[in-house]
Amino acid sequence: MGPVQELWKFDIDHSSQHDKTAIEQKLSKVGYKKIHLENQTVFLADKGMQLHFGAIAKGYAVDQAAKTLQ
C-alpha cells in the first residue's frame, strides 16, 4: 500500500483529497501477487511498487492473540 499511502501522507496531512484516476493509478502498483521471490531475493513486478512492513507486526500480534484465546 506504499504508493497509495504517499497520496495522503497519513503521517502529515489527513485532509488531502485525490481524484479517482490518481487513486486507481497508485492501486495498480499494489498487490501481493506482484511480489516475486527467487533465490531468496525479492522482486517487485512494477516500477514504483513499495514494500510496507507495518502489517507484519500487526499480523503477528493478531496471531498471538488468537492462540491465547483458543
C-alpha positions in Angstrom: 0.0 0.0 0.0 3.0 2.3 0.0 2.2 4.0 -3.3 -1.4 4.7 -2.1 -0.2 6.0 1.3 2.0 8.5 -0.5 -1.1 10.2 -1.8 -2.4 11.1 1.6 0.8 11.3 3.6 -1.0 9.8 6.5 1.7 10.8 9.0 1.4 14.5 8.0 -1.9 15.6 6.5 -5.3 14.0 6.9 -7.3 16.4 4.8 -5.9 15.6 1.3 -8.4 14.7 -1.4 -7.4 12.9 -4.6 -9.3 12.1 -7.8 -10.3 8.6 -8.7 -7.7 8.4 -11.5 -4.8 9.2 -9.2 -6.0 6.5 -6.7 -6.5 3.9 -9.5 -3.0 4.6 -10.8 -1.5 4.1 -7.4 -3.6 0.9 -6.8 -2.2 -0.6 -10.0 1.1 -0.8 -8.1 -0.4 -2.7 -5.1 -0.9 -6.4 -4.6 0.9 -9.4 -3.1 0.7 -11.2 -6.5 3.1 -8.7 -7.9 5.8 -9.7 -5.4 8.1 -12.4 -6.7 10.6 -14.4 -4.7 13.6 -16.0 -6.5 16.6 -17.5 -4.7 16.0 -15.6 -1.5 15.6 -12.3 -3.4 12.5 -10.2 -3.6 11.5 -8.7 -6.9 8.6 -6.2 -7.4 6.8 -6.5 -10.7 6.2 -2.8 -11.4 8.4 0.3 -11.1 7.1 2.4 -8.3 6.0 -0.5 -6.1 7.0 -0.4 -2.4 7.0 -3.0 0.4 5.4 -1.8 3.6 6.2 -3.8 6.7 3.8 -2.1 9.0 1.3 -5.0 8.7 3.8 -7.7 9.8 3.8 -6.7 13.5 0.0 -6.3 13.5 -0.4 -9.7 11.9 1.9 -11.3 14.4 0.0 -9.7 17.3 -3.3 -10.9 15.9 -1.9 -14.5 15.6 -0.6 -14.4 19.1 -4.0 -13.1 20.4 -5.8 -15.8 18.5 -3.6 -18.5 20.1 -4.2 -17.1 23.5 -8.0 -17.0 23.0 -8.0 -20.6 21.7 
